[in-house]
Amino acid sequence: MAVSLQVIYPISDSSTFDHDYYADTHMKLVAEHMGEYIDQVLVTKGIAGGPKQPPAYHAVATMVFADQASMSAAMKQSGPVMADVANFTNLQPQVLIGEVVS
């Protein structure tokens, strides 16, 4: 069964997030170190939380893996990716791991 890993960056009064660095550098690290195990990547930049509402999240990155074993293998290679987080945000990202049901 396919498994997804979502990395969620919530907005707070004190949070910072460099979208250009994230897109141009961080996601290239993801591809370089974890990419061989990832089937699909989707990055969403927060622009709104609803009509006339500010976004609640800077970004959400969704990675889909063929199965748990593929995700586990990718995570074993994620050291440089994790070490890079401080270069684009002061947040501790939230994570959701789940089974892909549709």
FIVEXVO-883412 format. One record per atom (N, C-alpha, C): residue number from 0; residue in one letter; chain; atom name; x, y, z. Coordinates in nm, 3 decimals. Last residue first. Layout:
<rs>
nr: NUM	rest: a	kette: A	atom: CA	east: X	north: Y	up: Z
...
</rs>
This chain:
<rs>
nr: 101	rest: s	kette: A	atom: N	east: -0.679	north: 0.711	up: -0.160
nr: 101	rest: s	kette: A	atom: CA	east: -0.734	north: 0.742	up: -0.293
nr: 101	rest: s	kette: A	atom: C	east: -0.643	north: 0.837	up: -0.367
nr: 100	rest: v	kette: A	atom: N	east: -0.525	north: 0.642	up: 0.055
nr: 100	rest: v	kette: A	atom: CA	east: -0.649	north: 0.568	up: 0.034
nr: 100	rest: v	kette: A	atom: C	east: -0.719	north: 0.603	up: -0.097
nr: 99	rest: v	kette: A	atom: N	east: -0.215	north: 0.598	up: 0.179
nr: 99	rest: v	kette: A	atom: CA	east: -0.284	north: 0.665	up: 0.071
nr: 99	rest: v	kette: A	atom: C	east: -0.408	north: 0.582	up: 0.038
nr: 98	rest: e	kette: A	atom: N	east: -0.151	north: 0.622	up: 0.521
nr: 98	rest: e	kette: A	atom: CA	east: -0.177	north: 0.534	up: 0.410
nr: 98	rest: e	kette: A	atom: C	east: -0.254	north: 0.613	up: 0.304
nr: 97	rest: g	kette: A	atom: N	east: 0.083	north: 0.870	up: 0.652
nr: 97	rest: g	kette: A	atom: CA	east: -0.045	north: 0.803	up: 0.638
nr: 97	rest: g	kette: A	atom: C	east: -0.049	north: 0.707	up: 0.520
nr: 96	rest: i	kette: A	atom: N	east: 0.225	north: 1.102	up: 0.863
nr: 96	rest: i	kette: A	atom: CA	east: 0.251	north: 0.984	up: 0.783
nr: 96	rest: i	kette: A	atom: C	east: 0.119	north: 0.908	up: 0.774
nr: 95	rest: l	kette: A	atom: N	east: 0.292	north: 1.432	up: 0.912
nr: 95	rest: l	kette: A	atom: CA	east: 0.183	north: 1.336	up: 0.908
nr: 95	rest: l	kette: A	atom: C	east: 0.223	north: 1.224	up: 0.814
nr: 94	rest: v	kette: A	atom: N	east: 0.458	north: 1.674	up: 1.111
nr: 94	rest: v	kette: A	atom: CA	east: 0.467	north: 1.563	up: 1.016
nr: 94	rest: v	kette: A	atom: C	east: 0.342	north: 1.476	up: 1.027
nr: 93	rest: q	kette: A	atom: N	east: 0.564	north: 2.013	up: 1.141
nr: 93	rest: q	kette: A	atom: CA	east: 0.476	north: 1.904	up: 1.181
nr: 93	rest: q	kette: A	atom: C	east: 0.483	north: 1.798	up: 1.073
nr: 92	rest: p	kette: A	atom: N	east: 0.888	north: 2.166	up: 1.189
nr: 92	rest: p	kette: A	atom: CA	east: 0.774	north: 2.126	up: 1.107
nr: 92	rest: p	kette: A	atom: C	east: 0.692	north: 2.015	up: 1.173
nr: 91	rest: q	kette: A	atom: N	east: 0.977	north: 2.416	up: 1.381
nr: 91	rest: q	kette: A	atom: CA	east: 0.987	north: 2.271	up: 1.388
nr: 91	rest: q	kette: A	atom: C	east: 0.867	north: 2.220	up: 1.308
nr: 90	rest: l	kette: A	atom: N	east: 1.097	north: 2.718	up: 1.222
nr: 90	rest: l	kette: A	atom: CA	east: 0.993	north: 2.628	up: 1.271
nr: 90	rest: l	kette: A	atom: C	east: 1.043	north: 2.487	up: 1.292
nr: 89	rest: n	kette: A	atom: N	east: 1.248	north: 2.894	up: 1.091
nr: 89	rest: n	kette: A	atom: CA	east: 1.277	north: 2.880	up: 1.234
nr: 89	rest: n	kette: A	atom: C	east: 1.176	north: 2.787	up: 1.301
nr: 88	rest: t	kette: A	atom: N	east: 1.376	north: 2.809	up: 0.764
nr: 88	rest: t	kette: A	atom: CA	east: 1.268	north: 2.838	up: 0.858
nr: 88	rest: t	kette: A	atom: C	east: 1.318	north: 2.825	up: 1.001
nr: 87	rest: f	kette: A	atom: N	east: 1.601	north: 2.764	up: 0.607
nr: 87	rest: f	kette: A	atom: CA	east: 1.488	north: 2.833	up: 0.546
nr: 87	rest: f	kette: A	atom: C	east: 1.373	north: 2.863	up: 0.641
nr: 86	rest: n	kette: A	atom: N	east: 1.800	north: 2.640	up: 0.754
nr: 86	rest: n	kette: A	atom: CA	east: 1.842	north: 2.738	up: 0.655
nr: 86	rest: n	kette: A	atom: C	east: 1.725	north: 2.813	up: 0.589
nr: 85	rest: a	kette: A	atom: N	east: 1.693	north: 2.441	up: 0.910
nr: 85	rest: a	kette: A	atom: CA	east: 1.723	north: 2.569	up: 0.975
nr: 85	rest: a	kette: A	atom: C	east: 1.767	north: 2.677	up: 0.877
nr: 84	rest: v	kette: A	atom: N	east: 1.691	north: 2.224	up: 0.727
nr: 84	rest: v	kette: A	atom: CA	east: 1.567	north: 2.292	up: 0.764
nr: 84	rest: v	kette: A	atom: C	east: 1.594	north: 2.430	up: 0.824
nr: 83	rest: d	kette: A	atom: N	east: 1.921	north: 2.075	up: 0.682
nr: 83	rest: d	kette: A	atom: CA	east: 1.902	north: 2.197	up: 0.604
nr: 83	rest: d	kette: A	atom: C	east: 1.781	north: 2.280	up: 0.648
nr: 82	rest: a	kette: A	atom: N	east: 1.907	north: 1.840	up: 0.820
nr: 82	rest: a	kette: A	atom: CA	east: 2.003	north: 1.940	up: 0.867
nr: 82	rest: a	kette: A	atom: C	east: 1.985	north: 2.074	up: 0.797
nr: 81	rest: m	kette: A	atom: N	east: 1.727	north: 1.698	up: 0.661
nr: 81	rest: m	kette: A	atom: CA	east: 1.686	north: 1.743	up: 0.793
nr: 81	rest: m	kette: A	atom: C	east: 1.779	north: 1.853	up: 0.846
nr: 80	rest: v	kette: A	atom: N	east: 1.898	north: 1.648	up: 0.442
nr: 80	rest: v	kette: A	atom: CA	east: 1.771	north: 1.719	up: 0.424
nr: 80	rest: v	kette: A	atom: C	east: 1.725	north: 1.778	up: 0.557
nr: 79	rest: p	kette: A	atom: N	east: 2.103	north: 1.492	up: 0.549
nr: 79	rest: p	kette: A	atom: CA	east: 2.133	north: 1.625	up: 0.494
nr: 79	rest: p	kette: A	atom: C	east: 2.007	north: 1.711	up: 0.474
nr: 78	rest: g	kette: A	atom: N	east: 1.935	north: 1.260	up: 0.635
nr: 78	rest: g	kette: A	atom: CA	east: 2.017	north: 1.342	up: 0.724
nr: 78	rest: g	kette: A	atom: C	east: 2.049	north: 1.481	up: 0.670
nr: 77	rest: s	kette: A	atom: N	east: 1.789	north: 1.077	up: 0.480
nr: 77	rest: s	kette: A	atom: CA	east: 1.738	north: 1.214	up: 0.496
nr: 77	rest: s	kette: A	atom: C	east: 1.823	north: 1.305	up: 0.583
nr: 76	rest: q	kette: A	atom: N	east: 1.820	north: 0.810	up: 0.440
nr: 76	rest: q	kette: A	atom: CA	east: 1.905	north: 0.898	up: 0.360
nr: 76	rest: q	kette: A	atom: C	east: 1.878	north: 1.046	up: 0.385
nr: 75	rest: k	kette: A	atom: N	east: 1.624	north: 0.696	up: 0.590
nr: 75	rest: k	kette: A	atom: CA	east: 1.762	north: 0.664	up: 0.626
nr: 75	rest: k	kette: A	atom: C	east: 1.862	north: 0.754	up: 0.554
nr: 74	rest: m	kette: A	atom: N	east: 1.400	north: 0.773	up: 0.448
nr: 74	rest: m	kette: A	atom: CA	east: 1.428	north: 0.840	up: 0.574
nr: 74	rest: m	kette: A	atom: C	east: 1.570	north: 0.811	up: 0.622
nr: 73	rest: a	kette: A	atom: N	east: 1.407	north: 0.592	up: 0.235
nr: 73	rest: a	kette: A	atom: CA	east: 1.428	north: 0.735	up: 0.210
nr: 73	rest: a	kette: A	atom: C	east: 1.466	north: 0.807	up: 0.338
nr: 72	rest: a	kette: A	atom: N	east: 1.346	north: 0.355	up: 0.373
nr: 72	rest: a	kette: A	atom: CA	east: 1.475	north: 0.368	up: 0.304
nr: 72	rest: a	kette: A	atom: C	east: 1.507	north: 0.514	up: 0.277
nr: 71	rest: s	kette: A	atom: N	east: 1.086	north: 0.416	up: 0.455
nr: 71	rest: s	kette: A	atom: CA	east: 1.190	north: 0.391	up: 0.555
nr: 71	rest: s	kette: A	atom: C	east: 1.329	north: 0.405	up: 0.493
nr: 70	rest: m	kette: A	atom: N	east: 0.956	north: 0.431	up: 0.208
nr: 70	rest: m	kette: A	atom: CA	east: 0.965	north: 0.550	up: 0.293
nr: 70	rest: m	kette: A	atom: C	east: 1.076	north: 0.533	up: 0.397
nr: 69	rest: s	kette: A	atom: N	east: 0.984	north: 0.165	up: 0.125
nr: 69	rest: s	kette: A	atom: CA	east: 1.044	north: 0.272	up: 0.046
nr: 69	rest: s	kette: A	atom: C	east: 1.058	north: 0.399	up: 0.129
nr: 68	rest: a	kette: A	atom: N	east: 0.835	north: 0.035	up: 0.324
nr: 68	rest: a	kette: A	atom: CA	east: 0.977	north: 0.004	up: 0.309
nr: 68	rest: a	kette: A	atom: C	east: 1.048	north: 0.113	up: 0.229
nr: 67	rest: q	kette: A	atom: N	east: 0.575	north: 0.127	up: 0.279
nr: 67	rest: q	kette: A	atom: CA	east: 0.646	north: 0.167	up: 0.401
nr: 67	rest: q	kette: A	atom: C	east: 0.797	north: 0.143	up: 0.389
nr: 66	rest: d	kette: A	atom: N	east: 0.550	north: 0.214	up: -0.073
nr: 66	rest: d	kette: A	atom: CA	east: 0.516	north: 0.136	up: 0.046
nr: 66	rest: d	kette: A	atom: C	east: 0.600	north: 0.185	up: 0.164
nr: 65	rest: a	kette: A	atom: N	east: 0.588	north: 0.411	up: -0.262
nr: 65	rest: a	kette: A	atom: CA	east: 0.518	north: 0.289	up: -0.302
nr: 65	rest: a	kette: A	atom: C	east: 0.470	north: 0.210	up: -0.181
nr: 64	rest: f	kette: A	atom: N	east: 0.520	north: 0.742	up: -0.141
nr: 64	rest: f	kette: A	atom: CA	east: 0.610	north: 0.628	up: -0.156
nr: 64	rest: f	kette: A	atom: C	east: 0.529	north: 0.504	up: -0.192
nr: 63	rest: v	kette: A	atom: N	east: 0.493	north: 1.086	up: -0.177
nr: 63	rest: v	kette: A	atom: CA	east: 0.425	north: 0.957	up: -0.183
nr: 63	rest: v	kette: A	atom: C	east: 0.528	north: 0.850	up: -0.217
nr: 62	rest: m	kette: A	atom: N	east: 0.500	north: 1.383	up: 0.003
nr: 62	rest: m	kette: A	atom: CA	east: 0.579	north: 1.285	up: -0.071
nr: 62	rest: m	kette: A	atom: C	east: 0.507	north: 1.152	up: -0.064
nr: 61	rest: t	kette: A	atom: N	east: 0.415	north: 1.713	up: 0.030
nr: 61	rest: t	kette: A	atom: CA	east: 0.362	north: 1.576	up: 0.033
nr: 61	rest: t	kette: A	atom: C	east: 0.449	north: 1.489	up: -0.055
nr: 60	rest: a	kette: A	atom: N	east: 0.451	north: 2.000	up: 0.219
nr: 60	rest: a	kette: A	atom: CA	east: 0.516	north: 1.913	up: 0.121
nr: 60	rest: a	kette: A	atom: C	east: 0.461	north: 1.772	up: 0.139
nr: 59	rest: v	kette: A	atom: N	east: 0.310	north: 2.308	up: 0.263
nr: 59	rest: v	kette: A	atom: CA	east: 0.291	north: 2.166	up: 0.294
nr: 59	rest: v	kette: A	atom: C	east: 0.360	north: 2.088	up: 0.182
nr: 58	rest: a	kette: A	atom: N	east: 0.372	north: 2.634	up: 0.404
nr: 58	rest: a	kette: A	atom: CA	east: 0.380	north: 2.534	up: 0.298
nr: 58	rest: a	kette: A	atom: C	east: 0.347	north: 2.396	up: 0.354
nr: 57	rest: h	kette: A	atom: N	east: 0.270	north: 2.808	up: 0.596
nr: 57	rest: h	kette: A	atom: CA	east: 0.364	north: 2.858	up: 0.496
nr: 57	rest: h	kette: A	atom: C	east: 0.364	north: 2.765	up: 0.375
nr: 56	rest: y	kette: A	atom: N	east: -0.072	north: 2.807	up: 0.696
nr: 56	rest: y	kette: A	atom: CA	east: 0.053	north: 2.733	up: 0.673
nr: 56	rest: y	kette: A	atom: C	east: 0.139	north: 2.805	up: 0.570
nr: 55	rest: a	kette: A	atom: N	east: -0.294	north: 2.952	up: 0.701
nr: 55	rest: a	kette: A	atom: CA	east: -0.250	north: 2.899	up: 0.830
nr: 55	rest: a	kette: A	atom: C	east: -0.113	north: 2.831	up: 0.819
nr: 54	rest: p	kette: A	atom: N	east: -0.346	north: 3.255	up: 0.515
nr: 54	rest: p	kette: A	atom: CA	east: -0.311	north: 3.113	up: 0.523
nr: 54	rest: p	kette: A	atom: C	east: -0.268	north: 3.075	up: 0.664
nr: 53	rest: p	kette: A	atom: N	east: -0.628	north: 3.471	up: 0.594
nr: 53	rest: p	kette: A	atom: CA	east: -0.485	north: 3.448	up: 0.569
nr: 53	rest: p	kette: A	atom: C	east: -0.454	north: 3.298	up: 0.579
nr: 52	rest: q	kette: A	atom: N	east: -0.935	north: 3.498	up: 0.419
nr: 52	rest: q	kette: A	atom: CA	east: -0.865	north: 3.450	up: 0.538
nr: 52	rest: q	kette: A	atom: C	east: -0.717	north: 3.431	up: 0.505
nr: 51	rest: k	kette: A	atom: N	east: -1.104	north: 3.538	up: 0.201
nr: 51	rest: k	kette: A	atom: CA	east: -1.064	north: 3.654	up: 0.282
nr: 51	rest: k	kette: A	atom: C	east: -0.999	north: 3.614	up: 0.415
nr: 50	rest: p	kette: A	atom: N	east: -1.190	north: 3.203	up: 0.198
nr: 50	rest: p	kette: A	atom: CA	east: -1.222	north: 3.336	up: 0.145
nr: 50	rest: p	kette: A	atom: C	east: -1.188	north: 3.447	up: 0.245
nr: 49	rest: g	kette: A	atom: N	east: -0.900	north: 3.034	up: 0.330
nr: 49	rest: g	kette: A	atom: CA	east: -1.040	north: 3.041	up: 0.294
nr: 49	rest: g	kette: A	atom: C	east: -1.067	north: 3.177	up: 0.236
nr: 48	rest: g	kette: A	atom: N	east: -0.643	north: 3.081	up: 0.373
nr: 48	rest: g	kette: A	atom: CA	east: -0.704	north: 2.981	up: 0.459
nr: 48	rest: g	kette: A	atom: C	east: -0.853	north: 2.971	up: 0.434
nr: 47	rest: a	kette: A	atom: N	east: -0.393	north: 3.124	up: 0.118
nr: 47	rest: a	kette: A	atom: CA	east: -0.516	north: 3.163	up: 0.185
nr: 47	rest: a	kette: A	atom: C	east: -0.566	north: 3.048	up: 0.271
nr: 46	rest: i	kette: A	atom: N	east: -0.146	north: 3.034	up: 0.042
nr: 46	rest: i	kette: A	atom: CA	east: -0.183	north: 3.170	up: -0.002
nr: 46	rest: i	kette: A	atom: C	east: -0.312	north: 3.218	up: 0.064
nr: 45	rest: g	kette: A	atom: N	east: 0.122	north: 2.813	up: 0.091
nr: 45	rest: g	kette: A	atom: CA	east: -0.001	north: 2.870	up: 0.145
nr: 45	rest: g	kette: A	atom: C	east: -0.026	north: 3.011	up: 0.096
nr: 44	rest: k	kette: A	atom: N	east: 0.231	north: 2.600	up: -0.156
nr: 44	rest: k	kette: A	atom: CA	east: 0.263	north: 2.725	up: -0.086
nr: 44	rest: k	kette: A	atom: C	east: 0.131	north: 2.786	up: -0.039
nr: 43	rest: t	kette: A	atom: N	east: 0.289	north: 2.261	up: -0.174
nr: 43	rest: t	kette: A	atom: CA	east: 0.185	north: 2.363	up: -0.179
nr: 43	rest: t	kette: A	atom: C	east: 0.229	north: 2.482	up: -0.095
nr: 42	rest: v	kette: A	atom: N	east: 0.439	north: 2.013	up: -0.359
nr: 42	rest: v	kette: A	atom: CA	east: 0.463	north: 2.119	up: -0.261
nr: 42	rest: v	kette: A	atom: C	east: 0.356	north: 2.226	up: -0.283
nr: 41	rest: l	kette: A	atom: N	east: 0.459	north: 1.675	up: -0.410
nr: 41	rest: l	kette: A	atom: CA	east: 0.373	north: 1.790	up: -0.431
nr: 41	rest: l	kette: A	atom: C	east: 0.403	north: 1.891	up: -0.321
nr: 40	rest: v	kette: A	atom: N	east: 0.604	north: 1.396	up: -0.560
nr: 40	rest: v	kette: A	atom: CA	east: 0.621	north: 1.507	up: -0.466
nr: 40	rest: v	kette: A	atom: C	east: 0.527	north: 1.619	up: -0.508
nr: 39	rest: q	kette: A	atom: N	east: 0.617	north: 1.040	up: -0.591
nr: 39	rest: q	kette: A	atom: CA	east: 0.556	north: 1.167	up: -0.628
nr: 39	rest: q	kette: A	atom: C	east: 0.583	north: 1.270	up: -0.519
nr: 38	rest: d	kette: A	atom: N	east: 0.785	north: 0.831	up: -0.515
nr: 38	rest: d	kette: A	atom: CA	east: 0.706	north: 0.819	up: -0.638
nr: 38	rest: d	kette: A	atom: C	east: 0.652	north: 0.953	up: -0.686
nr: 37	rest: i	kette: A	atom: N	east: 1.106	north: 0.803	up: -0.380
nr: 37	rest: i	kette: A	atom: CA	east: 0.982	north: 0.879	up: -0.383
nr: 37	rest: i	kette: A	atom: C	east: 0.913	north: 0.862	up: -0.518
nr: 36	rest: y	kette: A	atom: N	east: 1.355	north: 0.693	up: -0.389
nr: 36	rest: y	kette: A	atom: CA	east: 1.251	north: 0.617	up: -0.319
nr: 36	rest: y	kette: A	atom: C	east: 1.113	north: 0.682	up: -0.327
nr: 35	rest: e	kette: A	atom: N	east: 1.522	north: 0.872	up: -0.510
nr: 35	rest: e	kette: A	atom: CA	east: 1.509	north: 0.740	up: -0.573
nr: 35	rest: e	kette: A	atom: C	east: 1.399	north: 0.656	up: -0.510
nr: 34	rest: g	kette: A	atom: N	east: 1.518	north: 1.103	up: -0.339
nr: 34	rest: g	kette: A	atom: CA	east: 1.438	north: 1.095	up: -0.460
nr: 34	rest: g	kette: A	atom: C	east: 1.421	north: 0.957	up: -0.520
nr: 33	rest: m	kette: A	atom: N	east: 1.680	north: 1.158	up: -0.130
nr: 33	rest: m	kette: A	atom: CA	east: 1.566	north: 1.070	up: -0.104
nr: 33	rest: m	kette: A	atom: C	east: 1.490	north: 1.033	up: -0.231
nr: 32	rest: h	kette: A	atom: N	east: 1.890	north: 1.323	up: -0.218
nr: 32	rest: h	kette: A	atom: CA	east: 1.914	north: 1.224	up: -0.112
nr: 32	rest: h	kette: A	atom: C	east: 1.802	north: 1.122	up: -0.095
nr: 31	rest: e	kette: A	atom: N	east: 1.790	north: 1.481	up: -0.434
nr: 31	rest: e	kette: A	atom: CA	east: 1.924	north: 1.420	up: -0.438
nr: 31	rest: e	kette: A	atom: C	east: 1.939	north: 1.305	up: -0.340
nr: 30	rest: a	kette: A	atom: N	east: 1.537	north: 1.569	up: -0.348
nr: 30	rest: a	kette: A	atom: CA	east: 1.551	north: 1.487	up: -0.470
nr: 30	rest: a	kette: A	atom: C	east: 1.683	north: 1.412	up: -0.472
nr: 29	rest: v	kette: A	atom: N	east: 1.615	north: 1.718	up: -0.122
nr: 29	rest: v	kette: A	atom: CA	east: 1.520	north: 1.607	up: -0.109
nr: 29	rest: v	kette: A	atom: C	east: 1.535	north: 1.513	up: -0.229
nr: 28	rest: l	kette: A	atom: N	east: 1.774	north: 1.909	up: -0.246
nr: 28	rest: l	kette: A	atom: CA	east: 1.835	north: 1.815	up: -0.153
nr: 28	rest: l	kette: A	atom: C	east: 1.745	north: 1.693	up: -0.131
nr: 27	rest: k	kette: A	atom: N	east: 1.576	north: 2.043	up: -0.385
nr: 27	rest: k	kette: A	atom: CA	east: 1.679	north: 1.974	up: -0.462
nr: 27	rest: k	kette: A	atom: C	east: 1.754	north: 1.874	up: -0.375
nr: 26	rest: m	kette: A	atom: N	east: 1.438	north: 2.157	up: -0.176
nr: 26	rest: m	kette: A	atom: CA	east: 1.372	north: 2.049	up: -0.249
nr: 26	rest: m	kette: A	atom: C	east: 1.469	north: 1.976	up: -0.343
nr: 25	rest: h	kette: A	atom: N	east: 1.634	north: 2.351	up: -0.094
nr: 25	rest: h	kette: A	atom: CA	east: 1.592	north: 2.241	up: -0.007
nr: 25	rest: h	kette: A	atom: C	east: 1.529	north: 2.126	up: -0.085
nr: 24	rest: t	kette: A	atom: N	east: 1.667	north: 2.526	up: -0.327
nr: 24	rest: t	kette: A	atom: CA	east: 1.776	north: 2.452	up: -0.264
nr: 24	rest: t	kette: A	atom: C	east: 1.727	north: 2.330	up: -0.186
nr: 23	rest: d	kette: A	atom: N	east: 1.430	north: 2.635	up: -0.434
nr: 23	rest: d	kette: A	atom: CA	east: 1.550	north: 2.628	up: -0.516
nr: 23	rest: d	kette: A	atom: C	east: 1.661	north: 2.540	up: -0.458
nr: 22	rest: a	kette: A	atom: N	east: 1.228	north: 2.620	up: -0.234
nr: 22	rest: a	kette: A	atom: CA	east: 1.205	north: 2.567	up: -0.369
nr: 22	rest: a	kette: A	atom: C	east: 1.335	north: 2.541	up: -0.444
nr: 21	rest: y	kette: A	atom: N	east: 1.360	north: 2.735	up: -0.010
nr: 21	rest: y	kette: A	atom: CA	east: 1.292	north: 2.606	up: 0.000
nr: 21	rest: y	kette: A	atom: C	east: 1.278	north: 2.542	up: -0.138
nr: 20	rest: y	kette: A	atom: N	east: 1.441	north: 2.982	up: -0.107
nr: 20	rest: y	kette: A	atom: CA	east: 1.542	north: 2.884	up: -0.067
nr: 20	rest: y	kette: A	atom: C	east: 1.481	north: 2.745	up: -0.065
nr: 19	rest: d	kette: A	atom: N	east: 1.183	north: 3.093	up: -0.150
nr: 19	rest: d	kette: A	atom: CA	east: 1.277	north: 3.078	up: -0.260
nr: 19	rest: d	kette: A	atom: C	east: 1.385	north: 2.974	up: -0.227
nr: 18	rest: h	kette: A	atom: N	east: 1.064	north: 3.095	up: 0.106
nr: 18	rest: h	kette: A	atom: CA	east: 1.008	north: 3.011	up: 0.000
nr: 18	rest: h	kette: A	atom: C	east: 1.106	north: 2.990	up: -0.115
nr: 17	rest: d	kette: A	atom: N	east: 1.159	north: 3.098	up: 0.414
nr: 17	rest: d	kette: A	atom: CA	east: 1.215	north: 3.148	up: 0.289
nr: 17	rest: d	kette: A	atom: C	east: 1.171	north: 3.056	up: 0.175
nr: 16	rest: f	kette: A	atom: N	east: 0.994	north: 3.188	up: 0.700
nr: 16	rest: f	kette: A	atom: CA	east: 1.002	north: 3.083	up: 0.598
nr: 16	rest: f	kette: A	atom: C	east: 1.048	north: 3.147	up: 0.468
nr: 15	rest: t	kette: A	atom: N	east: 0.929	north: 3.227	up: 1.050
nr: 15	rest: t	kette: A	atom: CA	east: 0.988	north: 3.274	up: 0.925
nr: 15	rest: t	kette: A	atom: C	east: 0.999	north: 3.157	up: 0.829
nr: 14	rest: s	kette: A	atom: N	east: 0.707	north: 3.302	up: 1.322
nr: 14	rest: s	kette: A	atom: CA	east: 0.767	north: 3.210	up: 1.226
nr: 14	rest: s	kette: A	atom: C	east: 0.822	north: 3.283	up: 1.104
nr: 13	rest: s	kette: A	atom: N	east: 0.575	north: 3.451	up: 1.511
nr: 13	rest: s	kette: A	atom: CA	east: 0.721	north: 3.462	up: 1.507
nr: 13	rest: s	kette: A	atom: C	east: 0.787	north: 3.373	up: 1.401
nr: 12	rest: d	kette: A	atom: N	east: 0.306	north: 3.396	up: 1.478
nr: 12	rest: d	kette: A	atom: CA	east: 0.349	north: 3.536	up: 1.482
nr: 12	rest: d	kette: A	atom: C	east: 0.500	north: 3.550	up: 1.465
nr: 11	rest: s	kette: A	atom: N	east: 0.303	north: 3.118	up: 1.246
nr: 11	rest: s	kette: A	atom: CA	east: 0.281	north: 3.178	up: 1.378
nr: 11	rest: s	kette: A	atom: C	east: 0.330	north: 3.322	up: 1.372
nr: 10	rest: i	kette: A	atom: N	east: 0.205	north: 2.866	up: 1.022
nr: 10	rest: i	kette: A	atom: CA	east: 0.240	north: 3.006	up: 1.042
nr: 10	rest: i	kette: A	atom: C	east: 0.209	north: 3.045	up: 1.186
nr: 9	rest: p	kette: A	atom: N	east: 0.342	north: 2.534	up: 0.987
nr: 9	rest: p	kette: A	atom: CA	east: 0.237	north: 2.627	up: 1.030
nr: 9	rest: p	kette: A	atom: C	east: 0.291	north: 2.768	up: 1.050
nr: 8	rest: y	kette: A	atom: N	east: 0.429	north: 2.320	up: 0.761
nr: 8	rest: y	kette: A	atom: CA	east: 0.496	north: 2.435	up: 0.821
nr: 8	rest: y	kette: A	atom: C	east: 0.391	north: 2.539	up: 0.862
nr: 7	rest: i	kette: A	atom: N	east: 0.453	north: 1.974	up: 0.728
nr: 7	rest: i	kette: A	atom: CA	east: 0.362	north: 2.088	up: 0.737
nr: 7	rest: i	kette: A	atom: C	east: 0.431	north: 2.199	up: 0.817
nr: 6	rest: v	kette: A	atom: N	east: 0.494	north: 1.707	up: 0.529
nr: 6	rest: v	kette: A	atom: CA	east: 0.570	north: 1.795	up: 0.616
nr: 6	rest: v	kette: A	atom: C	east: 0.499	north: 1.930	up: 0.611
nr: 5	rest: q	kette: A	atom: N	east: 0.374	north: 1.385	up: 0.487
nr: 5	rest: q	kette: A	atom: CA	east: 0.346	north: 1.527	up: 0.470
nr: 5	rest: q	kette: A	atom: C	east: 0.425	north: 1.604	up: 0.574
nr: 4	rest: l	kette: A	atom: N	east: 0.406	north: 1.096	up: 0.321
nr: 4	rest: l	kette: A	atom: CA	east: 0.472	north: 1.173	up: 0.426
nr: 4	rest: l	kette: A	atom: C	east: 0.443	north: 1.318	up: 0.395
nr: 3	rest: s	kette: A	atom: N	east: 0.214	north: 0.807	up: 0.241
nr: 3	rest: s	kette: A	atom: CA	east: 0.251	north: 0.947	up: 0.220
nr: 3	rest: s	kette: A	atom: C	east: 0.317	north: 1.004	up: 0.344
nr: 2	rest: v	kette: A	atom: N	east: 0.224	north: 0.493	up: 0.078
nr: 2	rest: v	kette: A	atom: CA	east: 0.235	north: 0.568	up: 0.203
nr: 2	rest: v	kette: A	atom: C	east: 0.273	north: 0.712	up: 0.168
nr: 1	rest: a	kette: A	atom: N	east: 0.050	north: 0.222	up: -0.081
nr: 1	rest: a	kette: A	atom: CA	east: 0.125	north: 0.348	up: -0.087
nr: 1	rest: a	kette: A	atom: C	east: 0.115	north: 0.423	up: 0.045
nr: 0	rest: m	kette: A	atom: N	east: 0.084	north: -0.118	up: 0.000
nr: 0	rest: m	kette: A	atom: CA	east: 0.000	north: 0.000	up: 0.000
nr: 0	rest: m	kette: A	atom: C	east: 0.089	north: 0.124	up: 0.000
</rs>
